Amino acid sequence: MVDNFPEIPGYEIKRVLEDGMTNTIYEALATASDSTVALKVLKRSEITDIRSLERIRREIRVLSELDHPGIRRILNRGEDRGQVWIAMEFLVHRPLREKESGGPLGQKFSAESVFRLAKDCLSALDELHSRNILHRNIKPENVFARPDGSHVLGGLDLAKDPESSAMALSGTGWFLGSMAYAPPELYRNEPISFPGDIFSLGLVLFEALTGCHPSDMEPVGPDFECPQIPAALPPAERLPGLVRQMLKADPKARPASPAVILESLS
């Protein structure tokens, strides 16, 4: 059987890592550097006309300028015979939850681990928000661990500038992530903005603290009330209270920014 992989100059595609609605991600060898990369190739259905192509080019350029240890790095980008591609950092370690499982994390993290997880993800999210970029797809499958134990926020193909009506690499719609991590304002037909990312990250941290999803992997709905979270040991003793604030149903009642949460943790 011959694999029907696209031909991208300078890259030798090895296997499919993920096949999504808007793109396919491959494990590939960058022949010039003899290094492994994650090669994201946009599906042709995403490029409907010159305006959509220009939008995609602009948004890839913005994402390529991100330089933060907690954000998956874009190494190269290009176009070939109508195909738009992005070469990204290949993350060898597994995400917090495999995409196929569909269930909660199933175990609590240690106090030290959940504290580092929170700080790494909040720092990465603060970098995005400071550049006016929404993530809109925060979930355990998009949080990866590096060999040194630090964490990387991935899944940026759904990122969006909240001042623009154009979606970054994602098609149309306000929220295209997992419904189990969608904020309550989605169910009230309200726009998703920066507080929505804070809520989604709060759900991930709730799982890391408790080992379970607060609504058993079901959508939280418009009037969500966060359950009590057991006390945590140092250095994460402040985290349960902060997570409950992040999970307020009213976006205005949540912490104003990831930086505010980070300051409260320190």
Secondary structure, 3 states (H helix, E strand, C coil): CCCCCCCCCCEEEEEEEEECCCEEEEEEEECCCCEEEEEEEECHHHCCCHHHHHHHHHHHHHHHCCCCCCECCEEEEEEECCEEEEEEECCCCCECCCCCCCCCCCCCCCHHHHHHHHHHHHHHHHHHHHCCCECCCCCHHHEEECCCCCEEECCHHHCECCCCCCCCCCCCCCCCCCHHHCCHHHHHCCCCCHHHHHHHHHHHHHHHHHCCCCCCCCCCCCCCCCCCCCCCCCCCCCHHHHHHHHCCCCHHHCCCCHHHHHHHHC
